[in-house]
Amino acid sequence: MKGADMKGAAMKTVPWTILPFPCASSSAGRRGLRKDVLIALRVSGSPVIVDLSGCGTLNHEDIDLLLECVAQAAGRDTKVLFVAGSRVNRVLLEVTHISSLVPVFNSVKEALAYPQVAAENDVEDRRAS
Amino acid sequence: MELGAVVVVPAREDLTAIDEAQPHALRACENPRPLYSSRMPILGNDVLRSWMERVRKLGVQSLWLTSNPRDENVACSALAGFARQGIERLLVIKLKSYAEMDLADLLRFHCENRNPVTEAQDARGQLGVCLLDHLALHATGEKYEFSCAPTDSGRTPYQFRGYAKRILSARERQELVGDALTGACAMRPLGTQIREQVWIGEGVNLASSVRVIGPTYIGARTIVRAGATIGPFASVERDCVVDCGTSVERSTVLPHTYLAPGLLIRHGLVDGGHLEDLNWGTVADLEPAGLGSRIRRRESRRQAFSEIATDVTSWAARASTWDFAPSPTASQPWLQVQL
């Protein structure tokens, strides 16, 4: 979903995309959501924020998917940021080195304040005006 | 005047039992609890033994060991039992700190001030060490809470100004590891020093590509696989496996822990499948992500008290001067250890 849809008027022309991280309990649901995330990463021309706020904890499939996200973004222009959503997730991202590959934030709000996202937003705003 | 001594070992909660009863309890919340018990070694050292040695130097010939997993207090009836046995002064040590304390000085202070109870404390508060006179031993009440209640205004606490760390706090425990590795306290790693500020225990298996950066300690029988980095300021205790490429920096890995390949453990304390991160002040479960786990021992030792009994038995087997027998009268499990 687009940031403008989620955040309302305050972020009207923001071109970033927020992807809620799939935390489906069933493996079928997980596969479907996983596909959606990877497609979204592939087609998105704007920065993508992968939001793990809905995940209480991360299992090995989650870690694999996050690494796939990093791999998808690598070599493309797509900028990926992760929102850990909890300190436990943050710790797991650090332990697995993911936070050294991709910027990690505690909240979507913090991620949106990230300079590279903000810079992209400014460019979009100038184009629009 | 006869002096007795009691060491109370706070038993840790059994995380396995919590996991079984509430599968999501640890995963869903951010759990700030310490994960380890005071019996976990620090650079191969047993803090209980260091306190026993201090008690022995005081001239006490035996001490009583007990463990209470619920509230860590000593039952008043048990204290009264000591009084009945002719103990007129009782040293009670709750095993929650490592302190390089001269117990003779504490005893001297206690006698001079004529307090029924003298608590030892440092700038950060109580250290879990106190002396009780027979008056306190006979005192009424359900329980004597020697370590939880603030010191009464009528008592003069013993101000300890030497080296002390709370071993139940992951942060202070890690500070103790750093201090011991750099010689800032009297504790020394249990093992062979192979180069400056690097110690390894017996039977350690290090792959040739492992980087060991001092100050560092690797405990007995631990296996460190190719490409791993241990240190600086790391303590990997006995019987661990650190898999390929994993880095352990400024952290402690407690015994019988497996760490998966390619991890970065920094400013943390790992106990089996749990990591307490000192920066974020939270506990993460490594097992669901396959990042770490407990290496199962042959026999299950789920009770902290049974660990004490086993340890004391093994010490007694090694040193014939040590002996113990369970108390026939106490309601709590007790062991008497000849020093």
Interface residues (C-beta under 8 A of the other chain):
Chain A: G56 T57 L58 N59 H60 D62 I63 S86 R87 V88 R90 V91 L92 E94 V95 T96 H97 S100
Chain B: H24 R27 A28 E30 G262 L263 L264 I265 R266 G268 L275 D277 W280 G281 T282 V283 A284 D285 L286 P288 A289 G290 L291
